């Protein structure tokens, strides 16, 4: 069983009516030179992969809009002030809004110009649409699009080699191992009951020690997997901070002007967050996950 985000019918409506979207993301909590992120929603679905659960990457979701604004309001996250040097991954990119926002913000900042943004998803049609969306946006930050399946990142329980059993690398869907990231971002990843363990294991494999992951989704009562996700991360030895009701926090203190707040709401509506959801107080939760530094580290340098 799948619980879709607020207003569960909106996905099909948006998908069938609007394929080209432009999001205006205020930069640095102001309206001066806001980021313009252009997106194309895939016009086809994978008919072999179900109606809802596995076609989620073809359309926009409101959590991606909220995560993009969160990154804009917290530039230190992308600068990596509290993390080692390294690259940035968007996990479960879908249309790629959060990753594209990260790339644009990193380019504007200039201090992370050598860092790469890696976009990931597992559906091949979604990956092709991701490449198209990257081409629609003008940025020079290094980037890559890779196929990643969460089921491929699980520990090898039958291995006697401790490095292989809990490998500090992750593999793409072609079986190629890759190095880890200083920052992982992701929106609307947790849909089914087993997603909590799958996403936690994937983050553990792909996140370098001292690195941080930001995972944003709807309120915990809106989706399976959200309530158990923090414990799934802690079982891997990572620390988790949970911030709830961040939309309400942004209404009161997150932006400088009413126009800024309205831009956020306009973007959320483009992502399917409707007035009914707003009136019912449906909100968002962000999970901040840190991977502690240990005395021994394995990985691809």
Secondary structure, DSSP 8 states (H G I E B T S, - for coil): ----SSSTTHHHHHHHH--EEEEEE-STTSSTT-EEEEEE--S---GGGTTTGGGGGGS--HHHHHHHHHHHH-HHHHHTTTS-S--EEETT-TT-HHHHHHHHHHHHH-TTTT-EEEEEES-HHHHHHHHHHHHHS---SEEEEEE--GGGGS--TT-S-HHHHT-SSEE-TTS-EE--EEEEEEES---STTHHHHHHHHHHHHEEEEEEEEEEEE-GGGSTTHHHHHHHHHHTTEEEEEEE-HHHHIIIII-SSHHHHHHHHHHHHHTT--HHHHHTT--EEEEEEEE---S------
